[in-house]
Amino acid sequence: MYFDLGYVLLSDPLNSIELHLFTQAIPIPIEYVYQARDRTPADYPLKWSGYMVTVGEILHSQLPFVNPEDWHEMMSGTSRRDIIYATCKSLAYMYKQRLNRKQ
C-alpha cells in the first residue's frame, strides 16, 4: 500500500528551534500508483522522488468531478486544506511548548 504524506517544517534560527511534522497519511489504492507509473516515461529525471503524473490527475481523469489538487477529501473524507491545517496547528503547539521551555 502507498500513502500520500505532507511534510511541514518550522525553522526559527533566532531561538535555535527547528520542528518537523508529517501530515495525516492518506492511503492510495495500488491501481492509482500503477497508473501513475505507467504514464511516467522511463527517462523521467525525478523518478527517484515520484512519478510525473499525480494521484489527483489520475483520479480526475477517471472521475472529472474530483479536483486534481484536492483529491484527499474523496479518499479520506478530509480536505487537503484541513489536513494541512491540523498539522500546522500541532506544529504551532509544539513550537509554543519549545519556546516556553527556553524561558
Contacts in CASP RR format, 6 or more apart in sequence:
PFRMAT RR
TARGET T0000
AUTHOR 0000-0000-0000
METHOD contacts of the structure
MODEL  1
MYFDLGYVLLSDPLNSIELHLFTQAIPIPIEYVYQARDRTPADYPLKWSG
YMVTVGEILHSQLPFVNPEDWHEMMSGTSRRDIIYATCKSLAYMYKQRLN
RKQ
1 27 0 8 1.000
1 28 0 8 1.000
1 30 0 8 1.000
2 27 0 8 1.000
2 28 0 8 1.000
2 30 0 8 1.000
2 33 0 8 1.000
3 25 0 8 1.000
3 26 0 8 1.000
3 27 0 8 1.000
3 28 0 8 1.000
4 25 0 8 1.000
4 26 0 8 1.000
4 28 0 8 1.000
4 55 0 8 1.000
4 72 0 8 1.000
5 22 0 8 1.000
5 23 0 8 1.000
5 25 0 8 1.000
5 26 0 8 1.000
6 22 0 8 1.000
6 23 0 8 1.000
6 84 0 8 1.000
6 87 0 8 1.000
7 20 0 8 1.000
7 21 0 8 1.000
7 22 0 8 1.000
7 23 0 8 1.000
8 20 0 8 1.000
8 21 0 8 1.000
8 22 0 8 1.000
8 23 0 8 1.000
8 84 0 8 1.000
8 87 0 8 1.000
8 88 0 8 1.000
8 91 0 8 1.000
9 18 0 8 1.000
9 19 0 8 1.000
9 20 0 8 1.000
10 17 0 8 1.000
10 18 0 8 1.000
10 19 0 8 1.000
10 20 0 8 1.000
10 91 0 8 1.000
10 95 0 8 1.000
11 17 0 8 1.000
11 18 0 8 1.000
12 18 0 8 1.000
12 95 0 8 1.000
15 98 0 8 1.000
15 99 0 8 1.000
15 102 0 8 1.000
17 95 0 8 1.000
17 98 0 8 1.000
17 99 0 8 1.000
19 91 0 8 1.000
19 94 0 8 1.000
19 95 0 8 1.000
19 98 0 8 1.000
21 87 0 8 1.000
21 90 0 8 1.000
21 91 0 8 1.000
21 94 0 8 1.000
22 87 0 8 1.000
23 83 0 8 1.000
23 84 0 8 1.000
23 86 0 8 1.000
23 87 0 8 1.000
24 76 0 8 1.000
24 78 0 8 1.000
24 83 0 8 1.000
24 86 0 8 1.000
24 87 0 8 1.000
26 72 0 8 1.000
26 75 0 8 1.000
26 76 0 8 1.000
26 83 0 8 1.000
27 75 0 8 1.000
27 76 0 8 1.000
28 55 0 8 1.000
28 75 0 8 1.000
32 55 0 8 1.000
32 58 0 8 1.000
32 59 0 8 1.000
33 51 0 8 1.000
33 55 0 8 1.000
35 53 0 8 1.000
35 58 0 8 1.000
36 50 0 8 1.000
36 51 0 8 1.000
36 52 0 8 1.000
36 53 0 8 1.000
36 54 0 8 1.000
36 55 0 8 1.000
36 58 0 8 1.000
37 51 0 8 1.000
39 51 0 8 1.000
39 52 0 8 1.000
39 53 0 8 1.000
39 58 0 8 1.000
40 47 0 8 1.000
40 50 0 8 1.000
40 51 0 8 1.000
40 52 0 8 1.000
40 53 0 8 1.000
41 52 0 8 1.000
44 51 0 8 1.000
44 52 0 8 1.000
46 52 0 8 1.000
54 68 0 8 1.000
55 71 0 8 1.000
56 66 0 8 1.000
56 68 0 8 1.000
56 69 0 8 1.000
56 71 0 8 1.000
57 68 0 8 1.000
59 66 0 8 1.000
59 68 0 8 1.000
59 71 0 8 1.000
59 74 0 8 1.000
60 66 0 8 1.000
60 67 0 8 1.000
60 68 0 8 1.000
60 71 0 8 1.000
63 74 0 8 1.000
66 74 0 8 1.000
69 80 0 8 1.000
70 79 0 8 1.000
70 80 0 8 1.000
70 81 0 8 1.000
71 80 0 8 1.000
72 78 0 8 1.000
72 79 0 8 1.000
72 80 0 8 1.000
72 83 0 8 1.000
73 79 0 8 1.000
73 80 0 8 1.000
76 83 0 8 1.000
END
